[in-house]
Amino acid sequence: MIKKCVDIEFEEIFGIINDAAQAYHGVIPEDAWHEPYMSRDELSSEIEAGVEFWGAYVDERLVGVMGVQYKQDVTLIRHAYVLTSERRNGIGTRLLTHLERETSKPILIGTWAEASWAIEFYKKNGYRLISGKERGMLLDKYWFISDVQADASVVLADARWVRGDR
Ligand SMILES: CC(C)(COP(=O)(O)OP(=O)(O)OC[C@H]1O[C@@H](n2cnc3c(N)ncnc32)[C@H](O)[C@@H]1OP(=O)(O)O)[C@@H](O)C(=O)NCCC(=O)NCCS
């Protein structure tokens, strides 16, 4: 079951993000890795900045979260995390499909260039990698991330963006 997370789930969301983010350890640039990967303050700031978290529940237990942020003419998918123990069971796909139905705007997603599994996940769901100058331009325009993170990130776009529906 997919539903919007509520305030009292803050600690569970925090737990899922930091369990799932262990996948980045030793993969992303060393200076971008810290524990917890996302602090409570950072998570609060993201929510205050408009990231809306949706959750996937199995037997009423939260097992995955995905954030959505509406920015100007696009929708960003932010912070997609499925518990390590629950991966490759279709949970991420169900979350993504649900969020795709919630918006009519083109969807953009940023992730670490070294997170090959995440890139595979989005490609399998129909997203295309954006390369060259457009990648940097999009990161500048729609994301508020450090230069270290931007340099080590890729952008993926859905079919609406690729077709130019905007
Ligand atoms: C990315 C993530 C959210 C996907 O969630 P999920 O529930 O495992 O994904 P699904 O089961 O719906 O989809 C699985 C598909 O994704 C891709 N995929 C997932 N894990 C993969 C891996 N380790 N290696 C290669 N491809 C992988 C494959 O295409 C896979 O399909 P297959 O199992 O038929 O080969 C999850 O792996 C995760 O939380 N990873 C750690 C955090 C992260 O990288 N988040 C992305 C931030 S933008």
The ligand as an SDF file (V2000), in Angstrom:
LIG
                    3D

 48 50  0  0  0  0  0  0  0  0999 V2000
   16.8350    2.4340   -5.8910 C   0  0  0  0  0  0  0  0  0  0  0  0
   15.8330    1.7100   -4.9800 C   0  0  0  0  0  0  0  0  0  0  0  0
   14.9050    2.7440   -4.3580 C   0  0  0  0  0  0  0  0  0  0  0  0
   15.0190    0.7300   -5.8330 C   0  0  0  0  0  0  0  0  0  0  0  0
   14.0430    0.1190   -5.0060 O   0  0  0  0  0  0  0  0  0  0  0  0
   13.6270   -1.4400   -5.1860 P   0  0  0  0  0  0  0  0  0  0  0  0
   12.3830   -1.6480   -4.4030 O   0  0  0  0  0  0  0  0  0  0  0  0
   14.7920   -2.2870   -4.8900 O   0  0  0  0  0  0  0  0  0  0  0  0
   13.3130   -1.4750   -6.7610 O   0  0  0  0  0  0  0  0  0  0  0  0
   12.3550   -2.4680   -7.5910 P   0  0  0  0  0  0  0  0  0  0  0  0
   12.3280   -3.8020   -6.9320 O   0  0  0  0  0  0  0  0  0  0  0  0
   11.0530   -1.8010   -7.8210 O   0  0  0  0  0  0  0  0  0  0  0  0
   13.0980   -2.4940   -8.9850 O   0  0  0  0  0  0  0  0  0  0  0  0
   14.1440   -3.3550   -9.1590 C   0  0  0  0  0  0  0  0  0  0  0  0
   14.8620   -2.9720  -10.4540 C   0  0  0  0  0  0  0  0  0  0  0  0
   15.7540   -1.8770  -10.1740 O   0  0  0  0  0  0  0  0  0  0  0  0
   17.0710   -2.2020  -10.7100 C   0  0  0  0  0  0  0  0  0  0  0  0
   17.9360   -2.5830   -9.5910 N   0  0  0  0  0  0  0  0  0  0  0  0
   17.6140   -2.5560   -8.2690 C   0  0  0  0  0  0  0  0  0  0  0  0
   18.6970   -2.9340   -7.5420 N   0  0  0  0  0  0  0  0  0  0  0  0
   19.6850   -3.2100   -8.4100 C   0  0  0  0  0  0  0  0  0  0  0  0
   21.0410   -3.6380   -8.2750 C   0  0  0  0  0  0  0  0  0  0  0  0
   21.5820   -3.8390   -7.0690 N   0  0  0  0  0  0  0  0  0  0  0  0
   21.7660   -3.7990   -9.3890 N   0  0  0  0  0  0  0  0  0  0  0  0
   21.2470   -3.5680  -10.6120 C   0  0  0  0  0  0  0  0  0  0  0  0
   19.9630   -3.1830  -10.8150 N   0  0  0  0  0  0  0  0  0  0  0  0
   19.2010   -2.9920   -9.7200 C   0  0  0  0  0  0  0  0  0  0  0  0
   16.8510   -3.4010  -11.6180 C   0  0  0  0  0  0  0  0  0  0  0  0
   16.4250   -2.9180  -12.8860 O   0  0  0  0  0  0  0  0  0  0  0  0
   15.7180   -4.1230  -10.8990 C   0  0  0  0  0  0  0  0  0  0  0  0
   14.9860   -4.9620  -11.7460 O   0  0  0  0  0  0  0  0  0  0  0  0
   15.2790   -6.5560  -11.6660 P   0  0  0  0  0  0  0  0  0  0  0  0
   15.1970   -6.9160  -10.2080 O   0  0  0  0  0  0  0  0  0  0  0  0
   14.1830   -7.1240  -12.5100 O   0  0  0  0  0  0  0  0  0  0  0  0
   16.6490   -6.7040  -12.2460 O   0  0  0  0  0  0  0  0  0  0  0  0
   16.5820    0.8900   -3.8900 C   0  0  0  0  0  0  0  0  0  0  0  0
   17.5100    0.0600   -4.5330 O   0  0  0  0  0  0  0  0  0  0  0  0
   17.3310    1.7110   -2.8380 C   0  0  0  0  0  0  0  0  0  0  0  0
   16.7550    2.1610   -1.8520 O   0  0  0  0  0  0  0  0  0  0  0  0
   18.6700    1.8720   -3.0360 N   0  0  0  0  0  0  0  0  0  0  0  0
   19.5350    2.5830   -2.0970 C   0  0  0  0  0  0  0  0  0  0  0  0
   19.2810    4.0580   -2.1200 C   0  0  0  0  0  0  0  0  0  0  0  0
   19.2990    4.6140   -3.5230 C   0  0  0  0  0  0  0  0  0  0  0  0
   20.1610    4.3280   -4.3190 O   0  0  0  0  0  0  0  0  0  0  0  0
   18.2980    5.4740   -3.8070 N   0  0  0  0  0  0  0  0  0  0  0  0
   18.1650    6.1770   -5.0480 C   0  0  0  0  0  0  0  0  0  0  0  0
   18.2660    7.6270   -4.7290 C   0  0  0  0  0  0  0  0  0  0  0  0
   17.7130    8.6730   -6.0580 S   0  0  0  0  0  0  0  0  0  0  0  0
  1  2  1  0
  2  3  1  0
  2  4  1  0
  2 36  1  0
  4  5  1  0
  5  6  1  0
  6  7  2  0
  6  8  1  0
  6  9  1  0
  9 10  1  0
 10 11  2  0
 10 12  1  0
 10 13  1  0
 13 14  1  0
 14 15  1  0
 15 16  1  0
 15 30  1  0
 16 17  1  0
 17 18  1  0
 17 28  1  0
 18 19  1  0
 18 27  1  0
 19 20  2  0
 20 21  1  0
 21 22  1  0
 21 27  2  0
 22 23  1  0
 22 24  2  0
 24 25  1  0
 25 26  2  0
 26 27  1  0
 28 29  1  0
 28 30  1  0
 30 31  1  0
 31 32  1  0
 32 33  2  0
 32 34  1  0
 32 35  1  0
 36 37  1  0
 36 38  1  0
 38 39  2  0
 38 40  1  0
 40 41  1  0
 41 42  1  0
 42 43  1  0
 43 44  2  0
 43 45  1  0
 45 46  1  0
 46 47  1  0
 47 48  1  0
M  END
$$$$
